[in-house]
Amino acid sequence: MSELIRGAVIGSPIEHSLSPLLHRSALQFLGIEGDYQRNEVPLGTLNDFFTLHQTEFNYFSITMPLKEEALTLPVEKDAVASRIQSANTLYRRDDIWHLTSTDGSGLVSALKNQGYEKFSKVLILGAGGTARAVVGALDGLSDEIVVLGRSSTRREVLENSVSRSGFEYLRWDDSPAFVDFDLVINTTPAGAADLLAESVPVGNASLLFDVIYKPWPTVLASRWSDAGGVVINGLELLLYQGIHQLGLALQADLDEISLAKHLRPILQKAHR
């Protein structure tokens, strides 16, 4: 591909993001000339930013708090973004911009890489944009999906993301019955789930996927590990959703296993 590939991660706050390291390293590994930046874009300013800069880039990685606001952009929205009402990827193809989400596909790939592909009952902490992507991706992979959220206003869009699994929405409780689930996914911002750590069952903790990677470890992740459970941190989600984004930008079917093998130690080193 002769064209210089240019990407950027957009959101706020953005200075902690490892996406520039991930994407630049991936492009270098693939032998593709390109660049990837980070741009601070506060909530409420995405449309203005996109209008001003869309001709300068080939793709954008969208992070918090813009995953829902992205749906207001005048671009082509795919079935995934429309169904879950959340998006983390903007990519340009033949001068037409497209909106989708790779959060869900990235999570499924990360779980599969660890040997987890099917679940009986999953608990998702949080009800924001990432939670909706997770719910949509696990639909059919788990017999039951339970969401623990703070606001009942998000229940309908979450329920609409599910068609094959059983679904239940519960109001936030600081003492969830973790023992009832074979997978727990924390999609809340840093610190929001700290109080839940006291409810982790010692000696009977299952699998926790905490989408946060900084600060790390979270209070919940530390407690989960101490209780004998398995913990997957947010670097794995960052890794696979980023590889999927790059594949869309390059219009290429990337070998995610070899890419992940190369990129994982780079991210882990920077994360220490």
Secondary structure, 3 states (H helix, E strand, C coil): CCCCEEEEEEECCCCCCCHHHHHHHHHHHHCCCEEEEEEECCCCCHHHHHHHHHHHCCEEEECCCCCCHHHHCCCEECHHHHHHCCCCEEEEECCEEEEECCHHHHHHHHHHHCCCCCEEEEEEECCCHHHHHHHHHHECCEEEEEEEECCHHHHHHHHCCCCCCEEEEEECCCCCCHHHCCEEEECCCCCCCHHHHHHCCCCCCCEEEECCCCCCCCHHHHHHHHCCCEEECHHHHHHHHHHHHHHHHHCCCCCHHHHHHHHHHHHHHHHC
